[in-house]
């Protein structure tokens, strides 16, 4: 059984306009409800919206000639790149 997390957007509307505020105090106009709803129709809010591809390249160098008490220094270089289908982040 898999549990799927869903984001369900909710727009607060007062007098036919979308508003922003905390506990409906000091409300500020946030625009037209239709335009705001279209913004939520973006694939960003879909169930399989974000897909990241990560590539990592790693190289390690062990210095056995500098062995001290059974421990040898190790140098590791790593490069990582992440590609996402969402360009907003």
C-alpha positions in Angstrom: 0.0 0.0 0.0 1.4 3.4 -0.9 0.4 6.6 0.7 0.1 9.6 -1.7 0.3 13.1 -0.5 -2.0 15.5 -2.2 -1.9 19.3 -2.1 -5.4 20.7 -2.2 -5.3 24.5 -2.8 -7.8 26.7 -1.0 -8.5 30.2 -2.0 -10.0 32.6 0.6 -12.6 34.8 -1.1 -14.2 37.9 0.4 -16.6 40.1 -1.6 -15.9 38.2 -4.8 -12.1 38.8 -4.6 -9.3 36.5 -3.5 -7.8 37.8 -0.2 -4.7 37.1 1.9 -4.5 37.5 5.6 -4.2 35.7 8.9 -7.4 34.5 10.5 -9.3 36.8 8.2 -7.8 39.9 9.9 -6.1 42.7 7.9 -7.2 41.2 4.6 -5.4 42.3 1.5 -6.6 41.9 -2.1 -4.8 39.1 -4.0 -6.6 39.3 -7.3 -9.3 37.8 -9.4 -10.5 34.3 -8.3 -10.5 33.0 -11.9 -6.9 34.1 -12.5 -5.8 32.6 -9.2 -7.5 29.3 -10.0 -5.7 29.2 -13.3 -2.4 29.6 -11.5 -3.2 26.5 -9.5 -3.9 24.5 -12.7 -0.2 24.5 -13.2 1.4 21.0 -13.3 3.5 22.0 -10.3 0.5 21.1 -8.1 -0.2 17.8 -9.8 0.4 14.4 -8.1 3.5 13.6 -10.3 4.6 17.1 -10.9 8.2 17.4 -9.9 10.8 15.1 -11.2 14.5 15.5 -10.3 17.4 13.8 -11.9 20.6 13.9 -9.9 24.0 12.9 -11.3 27.0 12.5 -9.0 30.7 12.0 -9.9 33.0 11.1 -7.2 36.8 10.3 -7.0 38.8 9.2 -4.0 42.5 9.1 -3.5 44.0 7.1 -0.6 47.5 8.1 0.6 48.8 4.8 1.9 52.4 6.1 2.0 51.4 8.5 4.8 49.9 5.7 7.0 49.9 6.7 10.7 48.7 4.3 13.4 46.8 2.3 10.9 45.0 5.3 9.5 45.7 6.7 6.0 44.5 10.1 4.8 41.9 10.0 2.0 41.0 12.9 -0.4 37.6 12.8 -2.0 36.3 15.1 -4.7 32.7 15.1 -5.6 30.5 17.0 -8.1 26.7 16.8 -8.2 24.2 18.2 -10.7 20.5 18.2 -10.3 18.1 18.7 -13.2 14.4 19.3 -12.6 11.4 19.6 -14.8 10.3 22.6 -12.6 12.2 25.8 -13.3 10.8 27.8 -10.5 13.2 26.5 -7.9 
